[in-house]
Structures are given as C-alpha cells and as structure tokens.
Amino acid sequence: MKKTLSALTLGLAATLVTPSLLADEVLVGLITKTNTNPFFVKMREGAQAQADALGVELRTFAGRFDGDNDSQVQAIENLVSSGAQGILITPNDPVAVVPAIERARDAGVLVIALDTPLNPADAADATLATDNFKAGELIGEWARSTMGDAADSARIALLDLSTSEITVDVARNQGFLQGFGIDLNDPNDIGDEDDPRIVGNDVTQGSEEGGRRAMENLLQKDPGINLVYTINEPAAAGAHEALKAAGQEDAVLIVSVDGGCPGVRNVADGVIGATSMQFPLRMASMGVDSIVEYARNGERPEASDGLDFVDTGVELITDAPVAELPSASSANGLETCWG
C-alpha cells in the first residue's frame, strides 16, 4: 500500500532517513514563479532546509517575472538533462507548461505542482497546496460570527484577483461566501450569486494599489459597505487606505488570506480583522520529502482525504477569536508568517 503523506509523517521524515539512504544521490529541482516574491523566497528556504536535512541536492530556478513560462520550460529541460529524480514547480502558466512537464514525466521524472495546480491538474503526478476554499471559508465563518445579527443585513464588497478567475481566486472567494452563509450558484464562477447583501466584485491584481482602486469603485456603488473580503493582504491594505480616505475605516470589517508577515502585522494593528495563513515553507519541505520518497522507494504522494491534492494546511489568524473557530493570535502568527 502506498504511504499517504501527512504533516506528521512528513515532519518526521528527516529524522527517519538512515545513513545508507543518505549515501544515494538524489537531485531535486525547484522552479518558482519568481525569485523575489516573499512567498517563493520562503518556499526556497523550506526546500533547501529539507534537502540539507535529507542529504540531497537541490537546484532552484525561477521565472524572470510573474507569467514567464519560457524560463520555466528551460528550467525543466535543464533538470531533466541533469538527471533530476523530481521537480517541484509553481507554474506561471498552468496550461502552457504542460507539454514540457509531460516530456519530463515520460523521462521518469516525478513532477509535483506546488501552490498552483496545473491545467489539467493530473498533468502533474501530484499537487501540494493550501486548501484555498477552506482558507476562504474560515474567514467567512469568522466574519459571520463576529458580526452576529448584523450579518443578516451586511453590505459586502468582494475584492478578487483578476477577470481570469484562476483556481485560487475562485476557491478563496467562494469559500468566503459559503463560510458567511451565502448560497453559491456555480461554485466555479465568481459573481453569479444573487444574495442582496453582495454590493459587487472588483479586481485588484493582488496589489495594494489595485485594492485601493477596487475599494474606491465599490464605495461609489454603495457607501454603506461594512464587510470587505480581499484575495490577499496587499489588496486588504489598499482597501483600508481607501476606507481611511473616506473616513470609514472604523466602520468596516476586512478579512483576507495569505499569512505574510506584513499582513499579520496588519491584523495586530487592526487593519485586517482576520486572515487565513498558508505555509509555503511547509509546502516546499513536503515536496522535497515526496521526491526523496519516490527516489528511494518508488512511492508517490497521495491526495488528502476528500481532496484531489495534498493539503499543506491553513490557520485562522485573528486577535478577536470566536468560540467555535480554532485560531491563533497575531503574536503567534508572527512566529510562523512568511515574508
């Protein structure tokens, strides 16, 4: 029977490797979207630490910019020709990179997508990622409990990523809505809900400036907005600036997703009410473990129960906990955040 990966077994992997296994040569490749985003910096740190612990070689590559597929394809070809047993990749273009990944798999290389699934997802041997629907659901449940009876008359602004509706964007948005108690029409489509509490959706490109602009647009539509969901914490910071300029920052609750250190500090400062933290270091560490397990024993990672990917965990961070939801404070979050 194949061994199912879990946080426990993966966390123990480094201590269970025997000296004879360490003598075998294993080459692991890590290809991130860029080499500057703090999320991917932390991912490289996690991969390198686990590679060092297991006595294997790690080679890292990155796109020159977000969306750079050509550099990622070149990195895959480089790793295949170098004899890598496995490749971890956060794809810049989940569709365009698939032919290169198929060639790598045909050559016997285990390919694992990190954070962002390929399209189709089964073009990779496995995906290790945050359960983004759960991340959204947690902040939706927190917002509903925090608002109490006022949740029934909430005026909600939804600040998404882009009009492309990529998987992560859709999952976080729809998870938030379900957690807040809003019926979903098509769970794979943003913006088709008919709940009167939703003021509207706008896009941010995941940036602070985009968040400010989107918040301004929605405030023009309804100045009575009192709850804001954002795709990530930079967008949340921008939304807060727009609300502050309108003199409404104390009347609006903001929730978000990511767990970057600036975002967690914004929880501590009261800018963000709650955020869902993901764990890029753990994600990459688990990926290295998976490739070593494959190289040593031929075993491939199995999806978490009820999911089509390996769940790398998510944690609610807030300084205003509610009884029914497990959470950690911003002080605790600052010990585990990234960036």
Residue pairs with C-beta under 8 A, 6 or more apart in sequence:
2 299
2 300
2 302
3 9
3 293
3 299
3 302
4 302
4 304
5 286
5 289
5 290
5 301
5 302
5 310
6 304
7 282
7 286
7 312
7 313
10 285
10 286
10 289
10 290
13 54
13 289
13 292
13 293
14 50
14 53
14 54
14 289
17 54
17 55
17 292
21 296
22 54
22 55
24 295
24 296
25 56
25 57
26 54
26 56
26 57
26 85
26 291
26 292
26 295
26 296
27 56
27 57
27 59
27 79
27 82
27 83
27 84
27 85
28 47
28 51
28 56
28 57
28 58
28 59
28 84
28 85
28 86
28 87
28 88
28 288
28 291
28 292
29 58
29 59
29 60
29 61
29 75
29 76
29 79
29 84
29 86
29 87
29 88
30 43
30 44
30 47
30 58
30 59
30 60
30 61
30 87
30 88
30 89
30 284
30 287
31 60
31 61
31 62
31 72
31 75
31 76
31 79
31 87
31 88
31 89
31 90
32 40
32 43
32 44
32 60
32 61
32 62
32 63
32 89
32 90
33 40
33 62
33 63
33 66
33 68
33 90
33 91
33 92
33 116
34 40
34 62
34 63
34 64
34 65
34 66
34 68
35 41
35 44
35 60
35 62
37 66
38 260
38 261
38 338
38 339
39 115
39 258
39 260
39 280
39 338
39 339
40 62
40 90
40 280
41 338
41 339
42 280
42 281
42 284
42 338
42 339
43 90
43 114
43 115
43 280
43 281
43 283
43 284
44 60
44 284
45 281
45 284
46 280
46 281
46 282
46 283
46 284
46 285
46 288
47 58
47 60
47 88
47 284
47 285
47 287
47 288
48 58
48 60
49 281
49 285
50 284
50 285
50 288
50 289
51 57
51 58
51 288
54 288
54 289
54 292
56 288
56 292
56 295
58 288
59 79
59 82
59 84
61 71
61 72
61 75
61 78
61 79
62 71
62 75
63 69
63 71
63 72
63 92
64 71
66 92
67 92
67 93
68 92
69 91
69 92
69 93
69 96
69 97
72 89
72 91
72 92
72 93
72 97
72 100
73 97
73 100
76 87
76 89
76 97
76 100
76 101
76 103
76 104
77 100
77 103
79 87
79 104
79 109
80 103
80 104
80 107
80 109
84 109
85 109
85 110
85 291
85 294
85 295
86 109
86 110
86 111
86 112
86 290
86 291
86 294
86 295
87 101
87 104
87 109
87 110
87 111
87 112
87 291
88 112
88 114
88 284
88 287
88 288
88 291
89 97
89 101
89 111
89 112
89 113
89 114
89 124
90 113
90 114
90 115
90 116
91 97
91 113
91 116
91 118
94 113
94 116
94 117
94 118
94 119
95 118
95 119
97 118
98 118
98 119
98 120
98 123
101 111
101 118
101 123
101 124
102 123
104 111
105 111
105 125
110 125
110 290
110 291
110 294
110 295
110 300
111 124
111 125
112 124
112 125
112 126
112 127
112 128
112 287
112 290
112 291
112 301
113 121
113 124
113 126
113 127
113 128
113 129
114 127
114 128
114 129
114 283
114 284
114 287
115 128
115 129
115 130
115 168
115 280
115 283
116 129
116 166
116 167
116 168
117 124
117 127
117 129
117 167
117 309
118 124
118 127
119 167
121 127
121 308
121 309
125 300
125 301
126 290
126 300
126 301
126 302
126 303
126 309
126 310
127 308
127 309
127 310
128 283
128 286
128 287
128 290
128 301
128 309
128 310
128 312
129 283
129 309
129 310
129 311
129 312
130 278
130 279
130 283
130 311
130 312
130 313
130 314
131 307
131 311
131 314
132 167
132 168
132 171
132 172
132 175
132 257
133 171
133 172
133 174
133 175
133 178
134 175
134 276
134 311
134 314
135 171
135 172
135 175
135 257
135 276
135 278
135 314
136 171
136 172
136 173
136 174
136 175
136 176
136 177
136 178
136 179
136 229
136 257
136 276
137 175
137 176
137 178
137 179
138 175
138 179
138 274
138 276
138 314
138 316
138 325
139 176
139 179
139 229
139 255
139 256
139 257
139 274
139 275
139 276
139 316
140 175
140 176
140 177
140 178
140 179
140 180
140 181
140 229
140 255
141 179
141 180
141 324
141 325
142 179
142 255
142 273
142 274
142 316
142 318
142 322
142 325
142 327
143 151
143 176
143 179
143 180
143 227
143 229
143 253
143 255
143 273
143 274
144 151
144 179
144 180
144 181
145 322
145 324
145 325
146 253
146 273
146 274
146 320
146 322
147 154
147 227
147 253
150 226
151 180
151 181
153 197
154 180
154 197
154 226
154 227
155 197
155 199
155 222
155 224
155 225
155 226
155 227
156 180
156 197
156 198
156 199
156 225
156 227
156 228
156 229
157 199
157 200
157 202
157 214
157 215
157 218
157 219
157 222
157 225
157 227
157 228
157 229
157 239
158 173
158 176
158 177
158 190
158 191
158 198
158 200
158 201
158 202
158 229
159 201
159 202
159 203
159 204
159 211
159 214
159 215
159 218
159 228
159 229
159 230
159 231
159 235
159 236
159 239
160 169
160 173
160 190
160 201
160 202
160 203
160 204
160 231
161 168
161 169
161 203
161 204
161 205
161 206
161 231
161 232
162 169
162 203
162 205
163 203
165 189
165 190
169 190
169 231
170 187
170 188
170 189
170 190
172 231
172 257
173 190
173 201
173 229
173 231
174 184
174 187
174 188
174 190
176 229
176 255
177 184
177 193
177 195
178 184
182 193
182 195
182 197
182 198
183 193
183 195
184 193
185 192
185 193
185 194
186 192
190 201
191 201
199 218
199 221
199 222
199 225
200 218
200 221
200 222
202 213
202 214
202 215
202 217
202 218
203 210
203 214
204 210
204 211
204 213
204 214
204 230
204 231
204 235
204 238
206 231
206 232
206 234
206 235
207 234
207 235
207 238
208 234
208 235
208 237
208 238
208 241
209 238
210 235
210 238
211 230
211 234
211 235
211 236
211 237
211 238
211 239
211 241
211 242
212 238
212 239
212 241
212 242
213 238
213 242
214 235
214 238
214 239
215 228
215 238
215 239
215 242
215 243
216 242
218 225
219 225
219 242
219 243
219 246
219 248
223 246
223 248
225 248
225 252
226 251
226 252
226 253
227 252
227 253
227 255
228 236
228 239
228 243
228 252
228 253
228 254
228 255
229 255
229 256
230 236
230 239
230 254
230 255
230 256
230 257
231 256
231 257
232 256
232 257
232 258
232 263
233 256
233 257
233 258
233 260
233 262
233 263
233 266
233 272
233 275
234 262
234 263
235 256
236 254
236 255
236 256
236 263
236 266
236 271
236 272
236 275
237 262
237 263
237 266
237 271
239 254
240 249
240 254
240 266
240 271
240 272
243 249
243 252
243 254
253 273
254 271
254 272
254 273
255 272
255 273
255 274
255 275
256 263
256 272
256 274
256 275
256 276
257 275
257 276
257 278
258 275
258 276
258 277
258 278
259 275
259 276
259 277
259 278
259 279
259 315
259 317
259 333
259 336
259 337
259 338
260 337
260 338
260 339
261 334
261 337
261 338
261 339
262 339
263 272
263 275
263 337
264 275
264 277
264 317
264 330
264 333
264 334
264 337
265 330
265 334
266 272
267 273
267 274
267 275
267 317
267 318
267 319
267 330
267 333
268 319
268 330
268 331
268 334
270 319
273 318
273 320
274 316
274 317
274 318
274 320
274 327
275 316
275 317
275 318
276 314
276 315
276 316
276 317
277 314
277 315
277 316
277 317
277 328
277 333
277 336
277 337
278 312
278 313
278 314
279 312
279 313
279 314
279 336
279 338
280 338
281 338
282 312
282 313
283 312
286 310
286 312
290 300
290 301
290 310
293 299
293 301
294 300
301 310
302 310
303 309
303 310
304 310
304 311
315 327
315 328
315 333
315 336
316 325
316 326
316 327
316 328
317 327
317 328
317 329
317 330
317 332
317 333
318 327
318 329
318 330
319 329
319 330
321 327
321 329
328 336
